[in-house]
Amino acid sequence: MEKFALALVVVVCAALSGWCEGGAPPLQVGFYNGKCGSSDVEAVVGGVIASFYAKDPTITAALLRMQFHDCFVNGCDASLLLDGPNTEKTAVPNLSVRGYEIIAAAKAAVEAICPGFVSCADIIIMATRDAVSLGGGGRYTVWTGRRDGTVSLAKNVNLPAPSISVSDSIKAFGKKGLNPTDMVYLLGGHTVGVAHCSLFQDRLYNFQNTGKPDPNMDPTLRATLIATCPQNSSVDNTANLDQNSTSSLTVDNSYYQQIVSNRGILQIDQELALDPLSKPTVTAIAKGSDFSTRFSEAMIKLGAVQVLTGKKGEIRRFCNTTKAFSN
């Protein structure tokens, strides 16, 4: 694991050199070691996540989504967690984000043993790593030392839509220092979780205003989804993003196996398996490429996007407010 972490230093610094060259200090493995006496901050967070996961395994999908939605806006600064009338939390794409109580519980646990040192931004990253591991994914080494942001505005939320094209998705990820391969692996987070019918219903009945279903959807899958998402229904039901019933809660490469069989739920999912820009990578992963390791690498890179370190930002007392400790 130590060799893996060192190898990722090169990978991430190459992609996100803004914090690896000069200015604020970079993130570190074991940033909190020695700052909290003999207490292991990461173990404390891990214990909280394990207790929540034992009651609800779907928290893996929830926390993966939370990290992505946080990091993709102002960077990984926990700005998504802030309450207020016009904060990121109130933007339409974030209305269905959940898991805030999990982060709050982890924050309370670390404050009890190490007050004033652990950022909410780091807790999101640690918590997501632990949830991925519990969900069957590889346990990767997280870098810590982030500080919390103080700006959270709904108008800044511009997340990739489910209908985005592969080329536009590559551009969006590229603006965050993430390459096309990172994008393919990060979208593999859809191996767990669900999507509301409203996000893909056009593919069932009126794809791109043709009055017909998406011709790239497997007919058997369409029949199943029609039963879940009746046309003109007043209820916005959900469907598993990974339609393999034995692995819909497991972080593995099943999602890719589904989309190469034309069983993608969201349009971007299916397009990944069809577009020449992403198809070779998807095919390789579906055939057994080392998904766990590469997904871990992509998550580490995502967690380093536009981070605040050193004296930038703050360490919040509570994750939903900018009221900070004196440091």
C-alpha positions, 0 to 999 in steps of 0.5 A: 500500500505504501508503494501504491501511495508513492506511485500516485504522488507522481500520477496526481502531481502530474495532473494537478500540479497547481498544488504540487509546485510551490504555494500551499503545501501538498496533501499528505498520506497520514497528515493527521499522524501525531496531531491527535496524540495516539488517536488514529483519525482515519480509524475513527472515521472508519468505525463510524462508516462501518456502523452506518454501512452495517445498517444501510449498504447503499451509503457507498453510492451516496458517499461516492455521489457526495464526493463527486458533487463536492469536488466537481464544483469548487473543488474538494472543500466540503462546500456542498455541506453548507446550509443556507438559502442559496448554497450548493446544497439547494441546486437542483442536481444536489437535492437528492444528494444524501449522507450528510448525517454520516459526515456529521457523525464522523465529524463529531467522533473526530472532534471528540478525540481531536478538536479543531484539526480535522476538516470536513473536506478530509472526512468526505474523502476518508468516508468515501474510501471506507464505504468503497472498501466495505462495498467490495472495492479496493481499499486505497490510501487517501491523502489528507490535509485539505481545509474547508471552503467558505463559499457555497453558491447554487449558481456555481453548480454545473455538473455534467448532465446524464445526457452529456456526450462523451466528448463533452464529458471528456472536456468537463473532466479535463477542466478538473485535471482529469483525463479521459481514462479517469473519466471512464473509471470515475463513471464506474461509480455507477456500479452502485446506486440508482437513477430516477426515471425522469433522468432516462425516461426519454430513452424509453419512449421519446429518444431525442424527440423521435417518438421512439425508444433509444435503439441502443437499449437492450429490448429486455432491459427496456421492458423491465424499465417500462414496468418501473417507469410507466409513461406519464407516471406521477411517481418518479421511481428509481432503477439500479444503475447496475442491472446485475441483481447480484452486484448492484451494491458491489463496487466492481466491473459489472457496470461495464459488462452491462453497458457493453451489452447495451444495458446502460441506464443513463445515456452517458453510461451507454454512450461510454460503451459506443463512442470510439473515444471511450469504447476501448477502455470500457471493453478492457475493463469489462473483460477483467482489466484491474478495475479496483486499482484503477478506480482507486487511482481515479478517486485519489485524483478526484480527491485532489481537485482544487484543494485548499491547504496550508492557511487557505480556507478554514477548519469548521466546527460543524460541517454545515456552517462556516463557523471555524476554529481559531486556526 
